[in-house]
């Protein structure tokens, strides 16, 4: 029988995934049937742009300080080891566990080899690198669309569909065996973040509604939390299949 906390974790993950995909369905629905009433407010774009830029900056901070941010969101309460994005190596040990060395904040036990990659002698997390790359691209996009003269025009609907595809790939990165390589993890993570921006910008172009825009800013945070929860689930699955009697994880 599964322990109560395990069932609770599964229920929470199911809730996060369900709401995330309902949000994606809503994005497609609003792209096909945008709200009839639009709001051409002068401050709409700056407000939404600042809000989404703040989310992107928080995402970048989370990349560099994942352990601290996990504690803030109470998503990492089961973690027993510090995470470091640019960590060159750290050994975890205890009197009753097999010591493991962290590389790119993943244990170098072989089962996490697809989660990291090597760059100029450093071992980095593929997912964190992708999230950082995607957030950097998004900040440039926010500047061009919400504060510049960039217009989606007739491409707004295509942008929403492309964004939905990016978010779906990001969410399915952990469960799908096809995406289990360092390159696909880096690409899908970057596409995931860029996808949230494409959805927001496309919906803004079609709806011109500040309430709808802020809803998708909130959904972008929810999608990120779901992505983190799925990653933690994946790590737990990998460790549960390990043949070691015990280790420091």
N, C-alpha and C positions, 0 to 999 in steps of 0.2 A: 504494500500500500504506500502511495506517495505521501510524504510528509505534508502537513498543512501549508507551510510556507512555499513548498514547491507548487502546490495547486493554486495558491494565491498568485504566484509569479506567472503561471501559465494563463490565469484568468486576466491578469493585468496586460500581458502581452497580446492576448486575443482582443482585448478592448482597444488597445492602441492600434493594432493592425486594422481592425474593423472600421474605426473612426477615420483612419488615414485613407483607406480606400473609398469610404463614403465621401470624403473631401475631394478625392480625385474625380469621382463620378459627378460631384457637384460642379467641379471646374469644367468638365466636358459639357454638362447640361447648360451652364451659363454661357459657354462659348457658342452653343447652338441657339439658345434662347436667352440672349442678354436682357437685363431689366429694361422695361419700356421707358421708365423715368430716369433720365440722366442728370448729373450735377456738374455743370461746367464751372466749378468753383476755382478761383485763382490759386487758393492754398491747398487744393486737393493733392496735386502731384508732389509739392514739397513735403507735405505732411507724410504721405505714404512713402516717399523716397527716404526721408530721414528715419522713419520707423523700420523700414527694411534694411537700410544701411546699418542701423544699430544692431539688428539681429545678425547680420553678416559679420560685424566686428566681434560680437559675442561668440560667434562660431569660430572665428580665428583665435580668440583667446582660449576657447575650449580645446583647440588643437594643441596649443603649447602647454596648457595646464589641465589635462584631462582628468586627473585625479581630484583636483580641487573642485572643478566644475561638476563632476559626478557626485561629490558629496553635497554640493549646493542643491542639486536637483534630486538628491536622495536616491540616485540610480546606482551608486557605487558602494552601497553600504556593506556588500559582501566581499568587496575587494580587500585584500590583505597586503597588497604590495603597491608601492608608489609607481606611477606611470610617468615616463619621460619621453617626449616626442623625439628629441634629438639625443637620446641616451646612447652612449657608446657601449655601455655594459653595466650591469648591476647584478649582484648575486644575492639570491634569496635563500635563506637556510633556516633550519630549526633543528632542535635536537632529535626530532622524530620524523623528519622529512628529508627527501632527497633534494639537495640544493639545485636550483635552476638559475641560469643567467638570463636577464632580460636584454633583448635587443629591439630597439624601436618599440619599447614598452610591451613586447611579446616575449614569452619564454622560448628560448632556443632549444626546443625539444624535438624538432623535426615536424611535429604536427601543425605548427604555426608558420612553416616556411613560406606558404603562399600569402601570408599576411604582411610580409615585410619585403624590402628590396634593398640592394646595396647601391650607394651613390658616393663616389669619391672616398671610399674607405669607410663610410658610415652606413649603418643599417637603420633604415627608417620605416615607419609604419605606412603601408600603401594607402590605407583608408584615410588616415590623418593627412597625408600628403595630398590626396585627391580633394578632401574637404577644403584644405588650405588653398589649393589651386582654384577650385570652383568659387570660393568666397572672394578671392582676388579678382576673378573675372566678373563676378556679380557686382562688386563695388564699382568697377568701370562701367558696367551696364546701367547701374543706378544713376551714375553721374550723367551718362549720355541721354537716358530716357526721361528720368524724372526731373532733371535739372538742365538738360540740354534741349536740342531741337530734334532728337531722334523720334521718328514716328513709326509705329507698326503698320498702320494702314490696312491694306487687304491681307497682310500676312499675320494679323493678330490671331486668327483662328488656328493657323498652322503652328504658330508659336505656342499656343496653349496645348495642342496635341503633342508637340515635341517635348514640352515641359512635363506633361503627364507621363510620357514614355521615360523621361529621365528619372523622375521620382519613383516610378515603378521599378526600374532597373536598380536604383539605389536601395529600395526596400527589399528586393528579392536577391540582393547580392549575397547575403548569408545563406539563405535556404537553397539556392540553385547551384548544383554542382558545376554547371557550365561557367559560372562566374568565379570559380575558385582558383584564381591565379593573381599574382601581385599586379600585373598590368591591368587586368580587367577590374580588379578592386580599385586601383587608382583612377581608371577611366570612369567607372560607374559612380564613384564617389564624387568626382568633379562634375559629371553630368547631372547627378542628383541635385547638387546645389544650384547649378545653372538652370536646371529644370524648374525649381521653385520660382526663380526670377522670371523665366519665360511665361509661366502660368500667370503670375501677378501682372506683368506688363501687358500680356495679351488680354486678360480680363479687364484691366483698366482701360485699354484702348476700346474695347467693345462695350463696356458698361458705363464708364465715366461716373462711377458711384463710390464715394469715399467709404461707405459702410461695407460694401462688398470687398473693396481693396483691403481694408483693415482686417476683414475676416480671413483673407488669404495670407496676410502677414502672420496672423495667429496660427493658421494651418501650417505655414512653413516651419514654425517652431515645433508644432505637434509632429510633423513629419520627421524632423530631426531627432526628436525624443524617441520616436518609434524606431528610427534607424539605429540609435544607440542601444535600445532595448533588444533589438534583433541581433546586434553584434554581441551583446552579453550572452544572449541565448546560444549563439553559435559557439562562443568560447566555452560555455558550460557543456555543450554537446561534445565538443572535441575532447575536453578533459574527461568526460564520462566514458568515452571509448578508449581511454588510455589504459595500457596494461601494467603500468607501474602500481605497486602496492600502495605507495603514498609519495607525495611530493609537497613542496612548500606552497603550491597553489590550493 
